[in-house]
Amino acid sequence: MKFKRIVKHLLTTQHQVTKAFPPHTLKAIEQTIKASEAAHVGEIRFAVEDALDGAALFKGQSPRDRAIELFAQLRVWDTEHNNGLLIYLLLADRAVEIVADRGIHAKIDLEAWSKICRQMEGDFKQSNYEGGVVTGIKALTQHLSKHFPADGVNRNELPDKPVLV
């Protein structure tokens, strides 16, 4: 357990999330997800969390493990074609994780997601939260529209609205 990480998590608050993601930014993210999903059959969710709770933090839970946990809690896996995808931001760590359901994971490797995550993290370090998320979703769209193009019957199975955990 790293002391510096614990302090960052204890000092990161929900207020910082609402400051970084005000209503107009959340609306822009929602609209970007909606536009993205018109180009492919994937289902995208975006979630941001201020910090890990004490138990998870002291156990050393990684952002990746928390993203997988939220993937299940938000039921991103619950799509007809196993085509859900979660973009998760843990604000205290400025860490981004992308978790894709098995239908997507089978065609797009982790390296592609990792590149998008690092790009978004770079934007977040400069406090460019809206731009980072919008750019990240657009990069995801390129991959998803290539491997899972829209088929005309594009049912929206998951909400497009960002989740503030």
N, C-alpha and C positions, 0 to 999 in steps of 0.2 A: 504494500500500500504506500503510495507516494504522497508525502505531506503537501507538496505544492498543488497536486490535483485535488486533494480533499479541500484545501482552502478555496480554490477556484470554484468548486461545486457549492460550497457553503455560502459563497459570496454572490453567486449568480442567482438572480431572482426572476420571477414571472414578469415583473415590471420591465426587465431588460428584454424579454421576449416581445412584449407588446410595444416597446420602443423600437426594436429592430424590425418588427412585423406589424406596423399599424394597419388599420382597416383597408386603406387604399392598396397597400402592398399585398395583403391577403387576397384582395379582389383581383389584382393583376396576376397572381399565382393561379388562382382558380380559373381565370379566363385562359391562361396559357395552357393549363392542363386540358381544359375543354377543347381548345384548338388543336392540341397535340393528339387527343384521342379521336379527332375527326380524320386523322391521317393514317391510323392503324387500329388494330383490334385489341391492343393492350389496355390495361386499366391502371392508372397512376394515382397514387396517394402521396401526399407530402405531409410530414409531421415534424414539428419542432418541439423540443423539450428543453427547459431551462437547465436542469441539473439532475443527476441521479439522487435518489433518496439515500438516507444514511446506510441502510442495510446493503443495498446494491453497491454503494460506493466503497464501503469497508470490505466487501467481498472482492473488490477489484473488477466489477463488471465492466466489460469493454463496451464501447459504442456499438460494435458489431453485434454483440450478444443482446444488447438492449434493443437494437433495430429488429433482430429476429423475434424477440419477445413481442414487440409492438406489431410486427407483421401478423402475428397470430391474434393478438388482442383486437386489432382493427379489422380482422377478418379479410385481409388482402388476399389470402389464399382461396377465399370462397368465391371463385369465379368459374363459370361453366367450362372455360377452356384453359384453366390454370395459367392465366395471362395477367395476373396482378403483379404490381411492382410498387415498392415503397421507397421513397426518398426520405431519409431520416437525418435530422440535424440535432446533435447534442450541443447546445449553445455553450455550456461551460467548457467543453473541450474544443469547440469550433470544429467538430468532427462530423463528416458526412458519410453516411453509409447507404448503399442501394441494395435492397434485397428483392430478388425476382423469384416469382413462382417457377415451378419446374418447366412449364411450357415455354417460358422465355429463357430461362437459364440453359436449356438444352441447345439453344441456337446462338446465344450471345455470351461470351466468356467474361469472367470477372475482371480481366484486364481492361476491357472497354468501360466497365462501370467504375473501376478504380480511377481511370483517367478523368472521367467526368467529376467524380468526387473531389479529386485534388484541385481541379479547376474551380469548383464551387468554393472550396475551402480558401483558396487564394483570394477570391472575391470577398469572402466573409472577413478575412483578416484586414481588409481595407474598408470594412463596414458597409460593403455593397451587397446587402442582403437580397433586395428585390432583384437586382441585376444578376446576382449569382444563381438564384433559384431559376429565374426565367431562362438564362443561358443554359443551365444544366438540363432543364426540361426540353429545350430545343435540341440539345445534343442527344438526349435520349430518343427524341422523336425521330431523328435520322436513323438510328439503329432499329427502332421498332417498326417504322414504316418500310424499311428495307426487308425485314424478316417476317413482318406481320401486317401487310398492307390492309387498309380498310376494304371491307368486302361488300359495302352497301347496306348491310344490316348491322349497324354498329350500336348495339345496346349498351347503355351506360350502367354497368353493374355496381360500381363503387362511387361514392360521392366525390366530386371534384374539389370541394371546399377543403382548404388546409386544416390540419388538426393541431391545436396547441395543447400539448400534453401537460 
